[in-house]
């Protein structure tokens, strides 16, 4: 836990004051953490990480850069180390907050059909501002007391509602990466269509849930939905607004990335938030105990760190052996038409995610050879498609932060969450994205 916390601090410091010494030391600390915790990693993440790491190192070995590849994979994962750590800080007060507990009860006491929709919308709304931290604020909505079928539905609602955030959020990590790769496209050009696409895809998600999980017959003893007081909404909005405002101010004012801003804001805000739940005479002791437990619990994020490091190492290794000119020539020879090319893009992206390639690596690969002209669309349509596919591909990946977090909440393994729960929706959404892109192109709307 101390190794993790030290790497967390050094990663933030290195982002603010770029120094090679800080970067190297943070990498060595993270590597030490992985070595010490690997044998305690759960079986499935252990096997998957070993496979992904072997593929990445084998690819890099062909270029005699295996060590450099591993080192780059560790460096790329450190920002997620900060993200996971900040989520761990926020999760405790989110679970204990009376206001959020009241909102959770309101969601859970809805009818089966409405409950799925309410939770998905809540995950989407919080994800717009807080990225993965938004899901942590809803973590208490799933507990061991719920039957497996209910945990599965609630987990899918959270994951799929959250997956649609990149469609139109300008502060989401995926949006930042994609707009940086295609800077000629501005956010305002695609945001209105992104909002419409998010609504369409959420309707698809809700419809699939109602199709495969029909609501039971209404009974007279079904409880009435819990009411949320105005004060509870105000307190929740105050916490979330404070977190949102601090992150935006730091990102816009200093140019640091959202995960780093979240890493700076989350621990002190979590301390203040949790202290506010107790009497003044108890706050000091409670804060000290909470800080100790939060730091000591960082070792429990071992599976996420091991898997992310392995996935990034594989992505970097594969990126090094691709010949962009050959791929561009191959894609250019295809004659699938606009809809067929967009469908190929969607299925390729989602399948890359399913085999554990992180979306960042996929976007890097695509940016080397993929142009709007090859797809027969405008740059705006291509970017809109990639924005929507980012979240869906993340949900398909057994190594993604979202899947690992939902897996932990629902007590299901990450392969089940990624492939069985999210796979059918993600591939169905791929058809919708390709169809919308082709329609917008056909009518010249983008």
Buried (B, 14 or more C-beta within 10 A) or exposed (E): BEBBBBBBBBBBBBBEEEEEEBBBBBBBBBBBBBEEBBEEBBEBBBEBBBBBBBBBBBBBEEEEBBEBBBBBBBBBBBBBBBBBBBBBBBBBBBBBBEBBBBBBBBBBBBBBBBBBBBBBBBBBBBBBBBBBBBBBBBBBBBBEEBEEEBBBBBBBBBBBBBBBBBBBBBBBBBBBBBBEBBEEBEBEBBBEBBEEBBEBBBEBBBEBBBEEBEEEEEEEEEEEBBEBEEEBEEBBEEBBEBBBEBBBEBBEEEEBBBBBBBBBBBBEBBBBBBBEBBEEEEBEEBBEEBBEEBBEBBBBBBBBBBBBBBBBBBBBBBBBEEEEEEBBEEBEEEEEEBBBBBBBBBBBBBBBBBBBBBBBBBBBBBBBBBBBEBBBBBBBBBBBBBBBBBBBBBBBBBBBBBBBBBBBBBEBBBBBBBBEBBBEBBBBBBBBBBBBBBBBBEEEEB
